[in-house]
Amino acid sequence: MQRCKAHVSMEERYAKLEIEYDSLEEKQKICETANELINVYKISPQITVLPKNIENGEYIFEFHDDYDKKAGNFFEDLLKKLKITKCD
């Protein structure tokens, strides 16, 4: 998933990760990987999918009131499994 772009923003007890996808395969891989990690971490982030067209769009993962600070580890593992090496 070398073409995917990721953007992270964090504030006190709030974290957001946006991952842009450019194909249906990338979209499916993001979904499958996120669901796998959600089960591992026992978390429930707010997930929004914003399609730009049939093949392009972005996934947005948000954590509100992240007292346990699980968002950071979830984001790191998600990016690592998706082979996204650079974030804005």
VENBEL-V535454 format. One record per pair of residues at least 6 apart in sequence whose C-alpha atoms are under 8 Angstrom apart, sorted by the first residue. I is the first residue (numbers start at 1). J is the second residue. D is the distance in Angstrom with one decimal. If there is no record, write none. Layout:
i=(I,I)
j=(J,J)
d=(D,D)
This chain:
i=(1,1,1,1,2,2,3,3,4,4,4,4,4,5,5,5,5,5,5,6,6,6,6,6,6,6,6,7,7,7,7,7,8,8,8,8,8,8,9,9,9,10,13,13,13,13,13,13,14,14,14,14,14,15,15,15,15,15,15,16,16,16,16,17,17,17,17,18,18,18,18,19,19,19,20,20,20,20,21,21,21,21,21,21,22,22,22,23,23,24,24,24,29,30,30,33,33,33,34,37,37,37,38,38,41,41,43,45,45,45,45,46,46,46,46,47,47,47,47,48,48,48,49,49,49,49,50,50,50,50,51,51,52,63,79)
j=(26,82,83,84,83,84,21,22,19,20,21,22,84,19,20,21,84,86,87,17,18,19,20,84,86,87,88,17,18,19,87,88,15,16,17,18,87,88,15,16,17,16,63,64,65,66,67,69,62,63,64,65,66,62,63,64,66,71,72,60,61,62,63,60,61,62,75,58,59,60,61,58,59,60,56,57,58,59,27,55,56,57,58,59,55,56,57,55,56,54,55,56,82,59,82,78,81,82,78,74,77,78,44,74,70,74,70,61,62,63,64,60,61,62,63,59,60,61,62,59,60,61,57,58,59,60,57,58,59,60,57,58,58,71,85)
d=(6.8,6.1,6.0,6.5,6.9,6.3,7.7,7.5,6.7,5.5,5.4,7.1,6.9,5.7,5.3,7.4,7.5,7.6,6.9,6.9,5.5,4.5,6.4,7.6,7.2,4.9,6.3,5.7,5.1,6.6,5.4,4.7,7.5,5.7,4.6,6.5,6.7,6.4,5.9,5.3,6.6,6.3,7.8,6.3,4.7,4.5,6.0,7.4,7.4,5.5,4.9,5.9,6.0,5.7,5.2,6.9,7.6,6.5,7.9,7.0,5.6,4.5,6.5,5.7,5.2,6.6,7.1,6.5,5.7,4.5,6.5,5.4,5.2,6.5,7.5,5.7,4.1,6.5,5.9,7.8,5.6,5.6,5.7,7.9,5.8,4.5,6.9,4.6,5.9,7.9,5.3,7.7,7.6,7.9,7.1,6.8,7.3,7.6,6.5,6.9,7.8,7.3,6.7,7.9,7.6,7.3,7.9,6.1,5.5,5.3,8.0,7.9,5.8,5.0,6.4,7.1,5.6,4.8,6.5,5.8,5.0,6.7,7.4,5.8,4.6,6.3,5.5,5.3,6.5,7.9,4.0,6.3,7.9,6.6,7.1)
